[in-house]
């Protein structure tokens, strides 16, 4: 599992983020405080506090560099 911090501070970012990760068969969780939701659920994402950075857990065996490259616009460096 790989964890990165992401920022989804606009509706357009949320929509494009969900469109991007639904291309992958892996499981993705968003963790904000004590809440854990499926990152492919747009309704679940809108239930989080999007003004703060959110942890994205990528559940993948092996190399996740392709996924990280696709998600680069959302990752907080």
Protein Blocks (a to p, Z undefined) as FASTA:
>chain_A
ZZdddddfbfklmmmmmmmmmmpmbdcdddehjaccdfklmklmmmpcfkbccdddddde
hjfklmmmmmmmmpcZZ
